[in-house]
Amino acid sequence: MNYIPKDKSICRRYTGFQSCNTDGIPTKFFGTCGNGDGISKFPWELSLLSEVTFFDYRLLECGGTIPTALGEMSQLTYLTLIGSALTGTMPSELGKLTQLRFLSLENSALHGTIPTALGELKELERLSLLINQLGGNIPTALQKLTNLQRMDISNNMLTGPIPTALDKLTNMQGFFINNNMLTGPIPNIFYDMPGLYYFKADCNQLTGPLPTSLVSTGAVAIEIDDDVSCGEYQPCTEMICYN
């Protein structure tokens, strides 16, 4: 279902529209809700604007869940939804946004698991889901995000091992999985990540030595649990975490 307004009313109702074409169809949106604007929940009609390419919405006191209809915004390349009042789960319909290059759903109260459908976002370069309440394993489907340069899924409740399938993320530069409940050794998956400069995995339950493939990347900053030995690799720091 695509929503195209018949006039310019939607561009007038929401001041966040920075770009509307001559037919009144919005293409770029940057705004906030719940800051004295009279909006108390996520305006669902915004999620049906099929021509929007840039959508940045800060939910200050504005509650609600991510509408499944968001998956119909087929032209989106940039999507940011940030706010502690944003609740519920990540809908699998996000996997339909195949033009996305930037996805940020950070600093919210999202729970449930990371949907495997995110593996369909083949153009994605940045993924930021930090500071939520997401649980379960890191989906192996993320291995399909071969254009991904930065992934931050820190400060959640993710469990299980780091998937070995993530060795397919050969363009990775920043890899942030700290402050979760991940277990097991750090896998030897970094040989094909020559551009990796920052790996942060402290405040988990990881064990074992630092893998040789991670050392071979020449990363300038590595932070791990004090249960994982850095050996003599100087850019590596063994962090002490306090519950």
Secondary structure as GFF3:
##gff-version 3
##sequence-region A 1 243
A	DSSP	alpha_helix	9	13	.	.	.	ID=ss1
A	DSSP	beta_strand	17	20	.	.	.	ID=ss2
A	DSSP	beta_strand	26	33	.	.	.	ID=ss3
A	DSSP	three_ten_helix	44	48	.	.	.	ID=ss4
A	DSSP	beta_strand	54	59	.	.	.	ID=ss5
A	DSSP	beta_strand	64	65	.	.	.	ID=ss6
A	DSSP	three_ten_helix	68	72	.	.	.	ID=ss7
A	DSSP	beta_strand	78	82	.	.	.	ID=ss8
A	DSSP	beta_strand	86	87	.	.	.	ID=ss9
A	DSSP	three_ten_helix	92	96	.	.	.	ID=ss10
A	DSSP	beta_strand	102	104	.	.	.	ID=ss11
A	DSSP	three_ten_helix	116	120	.	.	.	ID=ss12
A	DSSP	beta_strand	126	128	.	.	.	ID=ss13
A	DSSP	beta_strand	135	136	.	.	.	ID=ss14
A	DSSP	three_ten_helix	140	144	.	.	.	ID=ss15
A	DSSP	beta_strand	150	152	.	.	.	ID=ss16
A	DSSP	beta_strand	157	160	.	.	.	ID=ss17
A	DSSP	three_ten_helix	164	168	.	.	.	ID=ss18
A	DSSP	beta_strand	174	176	.	.	.	ID=ss19
A	DSSP	beta_strand	181	185	.	.	.	ID=ss20
A	DSSP	beta_strand	198	200	.	.	.	ID=ss21
A	DSSP	beta_strand	205	209	.	.	.	ID=ss22
A	DSSP	alpha_helix	212	216	.	.	.	ID=ss23
A	DSSP	beta_strand	221	225	.	.	.	ID=ss24
A	DSSP	beta_strand	228	229	.	.	.	ID=ss25
A	DSSP	beta_strand	236	239	.	.	.	ID=ss26
###
